[in-house]
Each structure stands twice: as C-alpha cells, then as structure tokens.
Amino acid sequence: MIWFMVCVFGGLGAVSRFILDTSIQRWWNRVFPLSTVLINILAAFFVGLAAASYLDRTVSGATYLVFVLGFCGGFATFPAAVGQMLSLVRQRKVWSAALYLGVTLFGTMASLALGWWLISLGH
C-alpha cells in the first residue's frame, strides 16, 4: 500500500511543480532559470522538515517515505537543473551557469538545514 501512496503523492508533487513552474515562468522571462532553482530550494526545505520530523518521531516512517519519496520526489527537479546548466554552458553563458550551480547547491543545502532547524526549535 505504501508504494501506491508514493506513486499518488509523486503525481501530486509533479502537478504541483508544473503549476508553480508555469506561474513563475509567466512572471520571470529571463535567461536564468529561476523557477527550477526556487522549486528545488522549496523541495529541499520540505525534505528538511520531514527528515527532522521523522527523526523526532513526530511522523511515522510510512508518512516520511510517502512525503519525501513521493511528493518531494515528484516536486523536485534536479535533472532539469542539470539540463538547464548544460544549456547555459552550450549558449556560452558560463557565468550564468556557474551562478546557477552555486545557487542550486548552496540554496538547497541551506534550505534543507533551515527546515531541519525549524523543527528542532520545538524541542
């Protein structure tokens, strides 16, 4: 039953990503792929919240798996980030690609840590 819920929540995550990505792209029409960066940072934040909650035993292992593997797995878009970085390099926009890589790596790690920290404040 858990595998089915992971699939359902993965679909919900993918649809959520599509809606958010489309909304951001309508607003941001530039070379830098902001929507993918923001989505991945938000996904990392969710994973930080979920991981800390699981280790704190606030949520069950099944809930953690369904949310992280399902929803966050469908929501996050790291393969798109790699493709967009390569596209920037091919267009000879090396500084944009380097900035994109740095913001993606630093932003996701900082966001994950922030999510973890917020849950730890309750104890």
Residue pairs with C-beta under 8 A, 6 or more apart in sequence:
2 62
2 65
2 66
5 62
5 66
5 70
6 65
6 66
6 69
6 70
6 73
7 70
8 70
9 66
9 67
9 70
9 71
9 74
10 69
10 70
10 71
10 73
10 74
11 74
12 70
12 71
12 74
13 70
13 71
13 72
13 73
13 74
13 75
13 76
14 74
14 75
15 74
16 71
16 74
16 75
17 39
17 74
17 75
17 76
17 77
20 35
20 38
20 39
20 42
21 35
21 36
21 39
21 77
24 34
24 35
24 38
25 35
28 34
28 35
31 88
31 91
31 93
31 96
32 96
32 99
32 100
33 80
33 81
33 84
33 100
36 77
36 80
36 81
36 84
36 104
37 81
37 100
37 103
37 104
37 107
39 75
39 76
39 77
40 76
40 77
40 78
40 81
40 104
40 107
40 108
41 107
41 108
41 111
42 75
42 111
43 72
43 75
43 76
43 77
43 108
44 76
44 107
44 108
44 109
44 111
44 112
44 115
45 111
45 112
45 114
45 115
46 67
46 68
46 71
46 72
46 75
46 115
47 68
47 72
47 112
47 115
48 111
48 112
48 113
48 114
48 115
48 116
48 117
48 118
48 119
49 115
49 116
49 118
49 119
50 59
50 64
50 67
50 68
50 72
50 115
51 64
51 68
51 112
51 115
51 116
52 115
52 116
52 117
52 118
52 119
52 120
53 59
53 64
53 119
54 61
54 63
54 64
56 119
56 120
56 122
56 123
58 119
59 67
81 100
81 104
84 100
85 97
85 100
85 101
85 104
86 97
88 94
88 96
88 97
88 100
89 97
